[in-house]
Amino acid sequence: MAGLSPSSDHKITEKDIQWSDLILVMEAEHRAKNKEQFLYINLPKIDNLNIEDEYEFMDEELVEILKDKINFLFI
């Protein structure tokens, strides 16, 4: 897991992007920020999970929402 915020435990890097086949973001704004930050890289597909970014890190409700949405993507 990587984030865009300077306070993220792991800030997303060019190496992360190049390693990835798919990037999952919680909001459309996150997709735009990734595209803006990495203009010079051929980005993989970016899927928006449409989850408001209002949760604390590892919030139990957020973890359940993420599990449901991610499992649905890969069924």
NUMAR-599108 format. One record per residue (C-alpha): residue number from 0; x, y, z. Coordinates in nm, 2 decimals, padded with zeros to 4 digits. Layout:
% residues N
{num:NUM; xx:X; yy:Y; zz:Z} .
...
***
This chain:
% residues 75
{num:0; xx:00.00; yy:00.00; zz:00.00} .
{num:1; xx:00.13; yy:00.34; zz:-00.09} .
{num:2; xx:00.00; yy:00.69; zz:-00.06} .
{num:3; xx:00.03; yy:01.03; zz:-00.22} .
{num:4; xx:00.04; yy:01.23; zz:00.11} .
{num:5; xx:00.38; yy:01.33; zz:00.25} .
{num:6; xx:00.26; yy:01.18; zz:00.57} .
{num:7; xx:00.20; yy:00.83; zz:00.42} .
{num:8; xx:00.39; yy:00.55; zz:00.57} .
{num:9; xx:00.50; yy:00.46; zz:00.22} .
{num:10; xx:00.49; yy:00.75; zz:-00.04} .
{num:11; xx:00.43; yy:00.61; zz:-00.39} .
{num:12; xx:00.74; yy:00.61; zz:-00.60} .
{num:13; xx:00.82; yy:00.58; zz:-00.97} .
{num:14; xx:00.95; yy:00.23; zz:-00.89} .
{num:15; xx:00.61; yy:00.14; zz:-00.74} .
{num:16; xx:00.44; yy:00.26; zz:-01.06} .
{num:17; xx:00.66; yy:00.07; zz:-01.29} .
{num:18; xx:00.61; yy:-00.25; zz:-01.09} .
{num:19; xx:00.23; yy:-00.22; zz:-01.09} .
{num:20; xx:-00.02; yy:-00.36; zz:-01.34} .
{num:21; xx:-00.31; yy:-00.18; zz:-01.17} .
{num:22; xx:-00.34; yy:00.12; zz:-00.93} .
{num:23; xx:-00.65; yy:00.14; zz:-00.70} .
{num:24; xx:-00.75; yy:00.48; zz:-00.57} .
{num:25; xx:-01.03; yy:00.57; zz:-00.33} .
{num:26; xx:-01.14; yy:00.89; zz:-00.51} .
{num:27; xx:-01.13; yy:01.05; zz:-00.86} .
{num:28; xx:-00.90; yy:01.32; zz:-00.71} .
{num:29; xx:-00.65; yy:01.06; zz:-00.62} .
{num:30; xx:-00.65; yy:00.94; zz:-00.99} .
{num:31; xx:-00.59; yy:01.30; zz:-01.10} .
{num:32; xx:-00.30; yy:01.35; zz:-00.85} .
{num:33; xx:-00.13; yy:01.03; zz:-00.97} .
{num:34; xx:-00.15; yy:01.13; zz:-01.33} .
{num:35; xx:-00.02; yy:01.48; zz:-01.24} .
{num:36; xx:00.26; yy:01.36; zz:-01.03} .
{num:37; xx:00.38; yy:01.10; zz:-01.28} .
{num:38; xx:00.32; yy:01.27; zz:-01.61} .
{num:39; xx:00.65; yy:01.13; zz:-01.75} .
{num:40; xx:00.56; yy:00.77; zz:-01.68} .
{num:41; xx:00.33; yy:00.54; zz:-01.88} .
{num:42; xx:00.09; yy:00.46; zz:-01.60} .
{num:43; xx:-00.09; yy:00.13; zz:-01.57} .
{num:44; xx:-00.47; yy:00.12; zz:-01.55} .
{num:45; xx:-00.61; yy:00.33; zz:-01.25} .
{num:46; xx:-00.94; yy:00.21; zz:-01.10} .
{num:47; xx:-01.14; yy:00.44; zz:-00.87} .
{num:48; xx:-01.31; yy:00.26; zz:-00.59} .
{num:49; xx:-01.53; yy:00.55; zz:-00.51} .
{num:50; xx:-01.47; yy:00.56; zz:-00.14} .
{num:51; xx:-01.47; yy:00.90; zz:00.03} .
{num:52; xx:-01.13; yy:00.96; zz:00.19} .
{num:53; xx:-01.26; yy:01.04; zz:00.53} .
{num:54; xx:-01.14; yy:00.74; zz:00.73} .
{num:55; xx:-00.84; yy:00.70; zz:00.96} .
{num:56; xx:-00.56; yy:00.47; zz:00.86} .
{num:57; xx:-00.67; yy:00.10; zz:00.91} .
{num:58; xx:-01.02; yy:00.20; zz:01.03} .
{num:59; xx:-01.21; yy:-00.13; zz:01.06} .
{num:60; xx:-01.50; yy:00.00; zz:00.85} .
{num:61; xx:-01.27; yy:00.11; zz:00.58} .
{num:62; xx:-01.09; yy:-00.22; zz:00.57} .
{num:63; xx:-01.42; yy:-00.40; zz:00.52} .
{num:64; xx:-01.52; yy:-00.16; zz:00.24} .
{num:65; xx:-01.19; yy:-00.21; zz:00.07} .
{num:66; xx:-01.21; yy:-00.59; zz:00.10} .
{num:67; xx:-01.56; yy:-00.59; zz:-00.05} .
{num:68; xx:-01.47; yy:-00.36; zz:-00.34} .
{num:69; xx:-01.14; yy:-00.52; zz:-00.42} .
{num:70; xx:-01.29; yy:-00.87; zz:-00.41} .
{num:71; xx:-01.56; yy:-00.76; zz:-00.64} .
{num:72; xx:-01.30; yy:-00.64; zz:-00.89} .
{num:73; xx:-01.14; yy:-00.98; zz:-00.91} .
{num:74; xx:-01.44; yy:-01.21; zz:-00.92} .
***
